[in-house]
Amino acid sequence: MSGKLWGVGLGPGDPELVTVKAARIIGAADVIAFHSARHGRSISRAIAEPYMREGQLEEHLVYPVTTETTDHPGGYQGAIDEFYEQAAAALAEHLSAGRTVALLAAGDPLFYSSFMHMHRRLADRFDTEIIPGVTSVSAASAALGTPLVEGEQVLTILPGTLPTEELTRRLRGTEAAAIMKLGRTYPGVRQALSDSGRLADAYYVERASSKKQRVLRAADVDEASVPYFAIAVVPGPKPATRIPLTASASEQDSADTLTARAQTEADTRSVGEVVVVGLGPGAEEWTTPDVTRALAEATDIVGYSTYVNRVPVRPGQRRHASDNRVESERAAMALDLAKQGGRVVVVSSGDPGVFAMAAAVVEESADPQWRDVPVRVLPGVTAASAVASRMGAPLGHDFAMISLSDRLKPWEVVAQRISAVAAADMAFAVYNPASSQRTWQVAKMRDLVLEHRKPDTPVVIGRDVGGPAESVRVVALAELDPAEVDMRTLLIVGASTTTVFDAPGGPRVFTSRRYGD
């Protein structure tokens, strides 16, 4: 049976404003899904964390873009549409496996929420239920301590992304208004409030109900400091009580400067460290004692969600799971946590120095802001070694490792290196051979190697080695079928000296340590 999708409204930010039903479903769900920008920090997860239980699976849906530009061929909308399709596919996989999924939504799931994009793609296929949440409009009204509307007054809710002229027109025609989606739109919003004659009666509420809540007159806000989670409010009734304004923007900036200075001094006094570890390819017994010890001593575990979920849950230990395409942002977050005193472990599969997180962390640590943060790397069993061990010794002589992914380097460079290794007559291991979005490189690699190797050259195909779905077999190079290869597969392409022979339990492969005359 398929699992159930819950759209869980979390309210505006204060965990105590999460409804009783939402808290119950969060604690009971098999999978907790949540969105964030590429920096990896999720407001929704932070709100829900008090109600989550140990051992829950987490699906971190990281937006590829928010306000920045993109080189996606479909532009910003193309990148976002592709992300939503991939996110829906990830949730559908859990639901099809019978797991209940709680998709977190700040505020209310059906009120300017990312949940709606998943609802549109999944609700017709899976049982879905919505848990409403307190909206930011209600929280902003509570922060002001005054009614938004009364009697027969009309409240208009507007997105700040509307053109200034349209905002002005709508503000002139309503008794009360709430303007959402601020951030970079605030200069136009303030202009519309002024042009409509409503600026003097308008208020600004930032991060309503949270510890960082601020209430200002809309005219006093520093345009450069407005976050997305802010709202402009024009109450209908004239306030009968004093609005509880916080410090002005300039006063708040001064306070923030002092706070930042004090934090810097505290950071200097107590700096933790970042340890980048390799968990090995899959089997728990392949994780080294050094790595196990580092995991037990960590205050924070950082990594791609699939690898974080392999780490045993420990009381009091914070877990920061993210998408597999945000390595630089993940490295910066780990270093920042360590700078604040955390003992941070960044997890990778296999060995962290082989197409994994060690390079990202060490490269990011070269930034002067991290110069005082210690970084260590603990090795792990590589996927290439694990696959090779299952067949014997196909990497017994000189060999190379190549990633077929062209996400961080152009395919022309990959192809050039494949040809060079093939011409040098070395065996080589192929990482990241294919993905759901990238399927053609395996065939191209096979054709490039066939220009230098015989059709019967052995190729070892290892999938999920050390895991529950492990399979390892050997085929001839000319018979390598791309349809049998995915992201969980590693290939080992033999050299002219690689031999296959029958042995008890199946074929055995070795690459000779000697060359003939």
KEDO-316303 format. One record per residue (C-alpha): residue in one letter; x, y, z. Coordinates in steps of 0.25 Angstrom, whole numbers, padded with zeros to 4 digits, always signed. Each point is the difference from the previous one (the first is absolute). Last residue first. Layout:
AXYZ;...
//
This chain:
D+0234-0036-0093;G-0012-0003+0008;Y-0006+0010+0011;R+0000-0003+0014;R-0010+0004+0012;S-0011-0007-0007;T-0014+0005+0001;F-0009-0009+0006;V-0014-0006-0001;R-0008-0011+0006;P-0012-0007-0005;G-0010-0007+0009;G-0001-0007+0013;P+0011-0009-0002;A+0009+0006-0012;D-0002+0002-0014;F+0011+0010-0007;V+0000+0014-0004;T+0013+0007-0003;T+0004+0015-0001;T+0014+0002-0007;S-0007+0008-0011;A-0006+0009+0010;G-0013-0002+0007;V-0011+0010+0002;I-0006+0001+0014;L-0014+0005+0001;L-0007+0006+0013;T-0015+0000+0001;R-0009+0007+0010;M-0002+0012-0011;D-0005-0010-0010;V+0005-0010-0010;E-0008-0012-0006;A-0006+0009-0011;P+0014+0004-0004;D+0002-0015-0005;L+0015-0004-0001;E+0000-0011-0010;A+0012+0006-0008;L+0008+0001+0013;A-0002-0015+0004;V-0008-0002+0012;V+0003-0003+0015;R-0010-0001+0012;V-0002+0007+0013;S-0014+0002+0007;E-0003+0005+0014;A-0014+0004+0003;P+0001+0000+0015;G+0013+0008+0000;G+0015-0003+0000;V+0001+0002-0015;D-0013+0008-0004;R+0004-0004-0015;G+0012-0005-0006;I+0003-0002-0015;V+0013-0006-0003;V+0005+0002-0014;P+0009-0010-0007;T+0006+0004-0013;D-0007-0009-0011;P-0002+0011-0010;K+0015+0003+0000;R+0005+0013+0005;H+0005+0013-0006;E-0012+0005-0009;L-0009-0008+0009;V+0003+0009+0012;L-0007+0012-0007;D-0012-0009-0004;R-0002-0004+0014;M+0001+0014+0005;K-0010+0005-0009;A-0010-0012+0004;V+0002+0004+0015;Q-0001+0015-0003;W-0014-0001-0005;T-0008-0001+0013;R+0000+0013+0007;Q-0013+0005+0007;S-0003-0013+0008;S+0014-0002+0002;A+0012-0007-0007;P+0015-0004+0002;N+0002+0008+0013;Y+0014-0007+0002;V+0007-0008-0011;A+0012-0009+0005;F+0012-0001-0009;A+0009-0011-0006;M+0012+0006-0007;D+0004-0002-0014;A+0005+0014-0002;A-0009+0002-0012;A-0012-0003+0009;V+0005+0010+0010;A+0002+0011-0010;S-0014-0003-0007;I-0007+0001+0013;R+0007+0013+0004;Q-0004+0006-0013;A-0014-0004+0001;V-0001+0006+0014;V+0006+0013-0005;E-0010+0001-0011;W-0011-0003+0009;P+0002+0013+0007;K+0004+0000+0015;L-0009+0002+0013;R-0013-0006-0005;D+0007-0009-0011;S-0001-0013+0009;L+0007-0011-0006;S+0010-0001+0011;I+0013-0006-0002;M+0010-0009+0008;A+0013-0005-0005;F+0007-0013+0000;D+0015-0005+0001;H-0001-0015+0004;G-0009-0009+0008;L-0012+0008-0003;P-0008-0012-0005;A+0004-0008+0013;G-0011-0010+0004;M-0014+0003-0004;R-0007+0004+0013;S+0013+0007+0004;A+0000+0009-0012;V-0014+0005+0003;A+0005+0004+0014;S+0013+0006-0004;A-0007+0009-0011;A-0011+0004+0011;T+0011+0005+0009;V+0002-0005+0014;G+0001+0013+0009;P+0010+0010+0003;L-0001+0010+0012;V+0002+0015-0005;R+0003+0011+0011;V-0003+0015+0000;P+0004+0010+0011;V-0008+0013-0001;D+0009+0012+0002;R+0001+0004-0015;W-0015-0002-0002;Q-0002+0015-0004;P+0013+0000-0008;D-0007-0009-0011;A+0009-0012-0001;S-0010-0008+0008;E-0009-0001-0012;E+0010-0008-0008;V+0002-0009+0012;V-0015-0002+0001;A-0003-0002-0014;A+0012-0009-0003;A-0003-0009+0013;M-0015-0001-0005;A+0001-0011-0010;F+0005-0004-0014;V+0011-0008+0007;G+0005+0008+0013;P-0011-0004+0008;D+0002-0015-0002;G-0013-0008-0002;S-0012+0007+0004;S+0002+0014+0005;V-0003+0006+0014;V+0004+0014+0005;V+0002-0001+0015;V-0001+0013+0009;R+0005+0002+0014;G-0007+0013+0002;G+0007+0013+0006;Q-0006+0011-0008;K+0011-0001-0011;A-0004-0015-0001;L-0014+0003-0004;D+0005+0010-0010;L+0010-0010-0006;A-0012-0010-0001;M-0009+0011-0007;A+0011+0003-0009;A+0002-0014-0004;R-0014-0002-0003;E-0001+0013-0008;S+0012-0006-0009;E-0006-0014-0001;V-0014+0005-0004;R-0004-0010-0011;N-0002-0013+0009;D-0012+0007+0007;S+0001+0002+0015;A+0000-0006+0014;H+0004+0007+0013;R-0001-0009+0012;R+0002+0006+0014;Q+0005-0010+0011;G-0008+0001+0013;P-0004-0014+0000;R+0008-0009-0010;V-0006-0004-0013;P+0008-0011-0007;V+0007+0005-0013;R-0006-0006-0013;N-0010+0011-0001;V+0010+0011-0001;Y+0005-0008-0013;T-0013+0001-0007;S-0002+0014+0005;Y+0013+0006-0006;G+0008+0004+0012;V+0002+0007+0013;I+0000-0007+0014;D+0001+0010+0012;T+0005-0002+0014;A+0009-0011-0004;E+0007-0009+0010;A-0007-0013-0005;L+0002+0003-0014;A+0015+0002+0002;R+0001-0013+0007;T-0007-0007-0011;V+0009+0006-0010;D+0013-0004+0008;P-0006-0014+0001;T-0001-0001-0015;T-0014-0002-0007;W+0001-0013-0009;E-0008-0007+0011;E-0012+0008-0003;A-0001-0004-0014;G-0003+0011-0010;P+0012+0005-0008;G+0009+0005+0012;L-0005+0011+0010;G+0011+0010-0004;V+0003+0011+0009;V+0002+0015+0000;V+0003+0005+0014;V-0003+0015+0002;E+0005+0006+0013;G-0005+0008+0012;V+0004+0015+0003;S-0002+0006+0014;R+0007+0013+0004;T+0000+0006-0015;D-0014-0004-0002;A-0004+0008+0013;E+0007+0012-0005;T-0007-0001-0013;Q-0013-0002+0007;A+0002+0013+0008;R+0004+0008-0013;A-0013-0006-0007;T-0008+0004+0012;L+0006+0014+0000;T-0003+0002-0015;D-0014-0006+0002;A-0003+0011+0011;S+0005+0011-0010;D-0009-0006-0011;Q-0012+0000+0010;E+0002+0014+0003;S+0001+0004-0015;A-0013-0008-0003;S-0008+0005+0011;A-0001-0008+0013;T-0013-0008+0002;L-0014+0006-0001;P-0011-0005+0009;I-0012+0007-0007;R-0007+0008+0011;T-0014-0003+0002;A-0013+0004-0008;P+0006-0003-0014;K-0008+0007-0010;P-0008-0011-0007;G+0004-0006-0013;P+0014-0003+0003;V+0011+0002-0011;V+0010-0011+0002;A+0013-0003-0007;I+0006-0014+0001;A+0014-0006+0003;F+0005-0014-0003;Y+0007+0004-0013;P+0011+0008+0008;V+0000+0016+0000;S+0014+0005+0003;A+0003+0009-0012;E-0013+0007+0000;D+0003+0006+0014;V-0014+0001+0006;D-0005+0013+0006;A-0012+0002-0009;A-0006-0013+0003;R-0001+0003+0014;L+0008-0011+0008;V-0003-0013+0006;R+0011-0010+0002;Q+0000-0015+0003;K+0013-0007+0001;K-0005-0009+0011;S-0010-0005-0009;S-0015+0004+0000;A+0001+0009-0012;R+0013-0001-0008;E-0001+0015-0004;V-0012+0008+0002;Y-0001+0014-0007;Y-0011+0010+0002;A-0009+0008-0008;D-0009+0012+0004;A+0010+0011-0005;L+0003-0007-0013;R-0015-0001-0004;G-0001+0011-0010;S+0000-0009-0012;D+0013+0006-0005;S+0007-0002+0013;L-0005-0014+0002;A+0004-0003-0015;Q+0014+0006+0002;R+0002-0009+0013;V-0004-0012-0008;G+0009+0004-0011;P+0012+0001+0009;Y-0004-0013+0008;T+0001-0009-0012;R+0014-0005+0003;G-0006-0006+0013;L-0015+0001+0000;K-0008-0012-0003;M-0013+0004+0007;I-0008+0013+0000;A-0012+0000+0010;A-0011+0010-0003;A-0012+0007+0007;E-0011+0009-0005;T+0002-0003-0015;G+0000+0008-0013;R+0012+0009+0001;L+0009-0012+0004;R-0004-0007-0013;R+0004+0011-0009;T+0013+0002+0007;L+0003-0015-0001;E-0003+0001-0015;E+0009+0012-0002;T+0012-0006+0008;P-0001-0013-0008;L-0004-0013+0008;T+0012-0007+0007;G-0005+0005+0014;P-0011-0010-0001;L-0013+0006+0005;I-0011-0004+0011;T-0012+0009+0000;L-0008+0002+0012;V-0014+0005-0002;Q-0007+0008+0012;E-0014-0005+0003;G+0001+0000+0015;E+0015-0001+0004;V+0013-0001-0007;L+0015-0002+0004;P-0003+0001+0015;T+0012+0006+0008;G+0011-0007+0008;L+0010+0003-0010;A+0007-0013+0002;A-0014-0007+0000;S-0003+0006-0013;A+0013-0005-0006;A-0003-0014+0005;S-0013+0000-0006;V+0006+0004-0014;S+0011-0010+0002;T-0010-0011+0000;V-0003-0009+0011;G+0000-0014-0006;P-0010-0010-0007;I+0003-0015+0000;I-0003-0005-0015;E-0002-0014-0003;T+0005-0008-0012;D-0003-0014-0005;F+0009-0002-0012;R-0001+0001-0015;D-0009+0013-0002;A+0007+0007+0012;L+0014-0002-0006;R+0003+0011-0010;R-0009+0011+0004;H+0002-0003+0015;M+0015+0001-0003;H-0001+0014-0006;M-0010+0003+0011;F+0010-0003+0011;S+0009+0012-0004;S-0010+0009+0007;Y-0007+0013-0003;F-0012-0005+0009;L-0003-0015-0003;P+0010-0006+0010;D-0003+0011+0011;G+0012+0007+0007;A+0013-0007-0003;A-0003-0013-0007;L+0006-0014+0003;L-0003-0012-0008;A-0003-0011+0009;V+0002-0013-0008;T-0007-0014+0004;R+0008-0011-0006;G-0006-0011-0009;A+0011-0002-0010;S-0008+0008-0010;L-0001+0012+0010;H+0016+0000+0002;E+0002-0001-0015;A-0011+0011-0002;L+0008+0009+0009;A+0012-0001-0009;A-0008+0002-0013;A-0007+0012+0006;A+0014+0006+0003;Q+0005-0003-0014;E-0012+0006-0007;Y+0000+0012+0010;F+0015+0002-0004;E-0002+0000-0015;D-0011+0010+0001;I+0009+0009+0009;A+0012-0001-0010;G-0010+0002-0012;Q-0006+0012+0007;Y+0014+0007+0002;G+0005-0003-0014;G-0004-0011-0008;P+0014-0003-0005;H+0004+0000+0015;D+0012+0011+0001;T-0007+0005+0013;T-0001+0014+0006;E-0002+0002+0015;T-0013+0003+0007;T-0003-0015+0005;V+0007-0010-0009;P+0003-0015+0001;Y-0010-0001+0011;V+0004-0011+0010;L-0010-0011+0004;H+0005-0007+0012;E-0007-0013+0002;E+0002-0005+0014;L-0002-0014+0005;Q-0004-0001+0015;G+0010-0007+0009;E-0003+0009+0013;R-0013+0007+0001;M-0004+0013-0006;Y-0009+0010+0009;P+0011+0009+0005;E+0005+0000-0014;A-0012+0006-0007;I+0003+0015+0000;A+0015-0003-0003;R-0005-0009-0012;S-0008+0011-0005;I+0011+0011+0001;S+0009-0009-0009;R+0015+0003+0000;G+0006-0007-0012;H+0007+0013-0006;R-0006-0005-0013;A-0014+0005+0004;S-0008-0009+0008;H-0012-0009-0001;F-0005-0011+0009;A-0004-0015+0001;I-0001-0008+0012;V-0002-0015-0003;D-0006-0011+0008;A-0010+0009+0007;A-0005-0002+0014;G+0007+0012+0007;I-0003+0010-0011;I-0015-0005+0000;R-0001+0002+0015;A+0006+0014-0001;A-0009+0004-0011;K-0012-0005+0007;V+0003+0008+0013;T+0002+0012-0009;V+0014+0007-0001;L-0001+0014+0007;E+0010-0005+0011;P+0011-0002-0011;D-0001+0015-0002;G+0003+0002-0015;P-0013+0004-0008;G-0008-0012+0001;L+0005-0014-0002;G-0011-0005-0011;V+0003-0014-0003;G-0004-0006-0014;W-0001-0014+0003;L+0002-0011-0011;K-0004-0014+0003;G+0007-0012-0004;S-0003-0010-0011;M-0005-0014+0003;
//
